[in-house]
Amino acid sequence: MGRDEAQLMAKDPLLDIADCKVVEANASRAVVEQPAAPELANHMGARHAGALFSVGYAASRALVASAIGPNSKQAEAQMVESEVIYEKVAGAETVAATAEPGGEDWRAQLTTVSEGGAADLQTAVTLRNEDEKTIMVMSVRWQVDSSTGSSG
């Protein structure tokens, strides 16, 4: 991940609190890990749903930041919609979220952003545990506007 994309990722303090670490990020895939930690557990001792959402969100955000790349300084990216399906309880284990483009027109949307326009970017995220079992899936839609002159 380039310097500008790392700055975009660093602007959300919740990702630090939720211990989200970007492992890989490029225009076609992002992977974010979250280790087991007592502060991420809920009252039942399982991983808190909010912590799981945070790592999925972080992966989606890293993918979008990497995909808009050099335009990230001039673009504003806002998550406008997400759908989450929790499939399995996560315990005291490392989880990894993998985000990939979710829309058929990903490249066309990125071209629109690079030309100074606004676009919708869909991402598909799968969260897996150490045994590669799916914990959660989510889809996230981002509105990206490169004509605003700010980053977000």
C-alpha positions in Angstrom: 0.0 0.0 0.0 1.4 3.4 -0.9 1.9 6.3 1.4 -1.3 8.1 0.5 -3.5 5.0 0.9 -1.9 4.3 4.3 -2.8 7.9 5.3 -6.4 7.3 4.2 -6.5 4.1 6.3 -4.9 5.9 9.4 -7.7 8.5 9.6 -10.1 6.1 11.4 -9.0 5.7 15.1 -11.6 2.8 15.5 -9.4 0.6 13.3 -6.5 1.1 15.8 -8.8 0.3 18.7 -10.1 -2.8 16.9 -6.5 -3.8 16.2 -6.9 -4.1 12.5 -3.7 -4.6 10.6 -3.5 -4.3 6.8 -1.6 -7.3 5.5 -2.1 -6.8 1.8 -3.7 -4.0 -0.3 -3.9 -3.4 -4.0 -6.5 -2.5 -6.6 -7.9 -6.0 -6.8 -7.6 -7.3 -3.2 -7.1 -6.3 0.4 -6.5 -8.5 3.4 -6.7 -7.2 7.0 -6.1 -9.3 10.1 -7.3 -8.9 13.6 -5.7 -11.0 16.4 -7.6 -12.4 19.4 -7.7 -9.9 22.3 -9.8 -9.8 25.4 -11.0 -6.3 24.7 -12.6 -7.5 21.4 -14.8 -10.1 23.1 -18.4 -9.7 24.0 -20.1 -10.5 27.3 -20.3 -14.2 26.2 -16.5 -14.5 25.5 -16.9 -14.6 21.7 -15.6 -12.0 19.3 -17.9 -8.9 19.4 -19.9 -8.4 16.3 -18.7 -4.8 16.2 -15.1 -6.0 16.2 -15.8 -8.3 13.3 -17.6 -5.6 11.4 -14.5 -3.3 12.0 -12.1 -5.7 10.4 -14.4 -6.3 7.4 -14.8 -2.5 7.0 -11.1 -2.0 7.2 -10.5 -4.5 4.4 -13.1 -2.9 2.2 -11.7 0.5 2.9 -8.1 -0.6 2.2 -9.3 -2.0 -1.1 -11.0 1.2 -2.1 -8.0 3.4 -1.0 -5.6 1.2 -3.0 -7.8 1.1 -6.0 -8.2 4.9 -6.2 -4.5 5.1 -5.5 -2.9 8.3 -6.8 -6.4 10.0 -6.7 -6.8 9.4 -3.0 -5.6 12.9 -2.1 -8.3 14.5 -4.2 -11.1 12.0 -3.6 -13.7 11.6 -0.9 -14.8 8.1 -0.2 -17.8 7.4 2.0 -19.3 4.1 2.9 -23.0 4.4 2.1 -24.4 0.9 2.4 -23.4 -2.4 3.9 -25.0 -5.8 4.3 -23.5 -8.2 6.9 -24.2 -11.9 7.4 -22.6 -13.5 10.4 -22.2 -17.2 9.7 -20.1 -18.5 12.6 -19.0 -17.4 16.1 -15.4 -16.3 16.3 -13.6 -17.2 19.4 -10.1 -16.4 20.7 -8.4 -16.7 17.3 -6.9 -14.4 14.6 -9.4 -13.5 11.9 -8.7 -12.2 8.4 -10.9 -10.2 6.2 -10.4 -10.4 2.4 -12.0 -7.7 0.3 -12.4 -7.9 -3.5 -14.3 -5.9 -6.1 -18.0 -6.7 -5.8 -19.4 -5.0 -8.9 -19.1 -6.0 -12.5 -18.1 -2.5 -13.5 -15.2 -2.0 -11.0 -12.7 -0.9 -13.7 -15.2 1.5 -15.4 -16.0 3.1 -12.0 -12.3 3.5 -11.3 -11.8 5.2 -14.6 -14.6 7.6 -13.8 -12.8 8.5 -10.5 -9.4 8.9 -12.3 -11.1 11.3 -14.8 -12.4 13.5 -11.9 -15.9 12.2 -11.5 -17.9 10.4 -8.9 -18.6 6.6 -8.8 -20.0 3.8 -6.7 -17.6 1.1 -5.8 -18.9 -2.2 -4.6 -16.8 -4.5 -2.5 -17.3 -8.1 -1.3 -15.7 -9.1 2.0 -15.2 -12.6 3.5 -14.0 -12.9 7.0 -12.3 -16.3 7.9 -10.8 -17.8 11.0 -7.4 -19.6 11.4 -9.1 -22.8 10.1 -10.2 -20.9 6.9 -13.9 -21.3 8.0 -16.1 -18.4 7.0 -17.1 -16.3 10.0 -18.9 -13.4 8.2 -19.6 -12.1 4.7 -20.4 -8.5 3.9 -21.0 -6.3 0.9 -20.1 -2.7 1.1 -20.9 0.2 -1.3 -18.7 3.3 -1.3 -19.4 6.6 -3.0 -16.2 8.0 -4.3 -16.1 11.6 -5.6 -12.8 12.9 -6.9 -14.1 16.3 -7.6 -14.4 17.4 -4.0 -10.7 18.0 -3.4 -10.6 16.3 0.0 -9.9 12.8 1.2 -12.0 10.8 3.7 
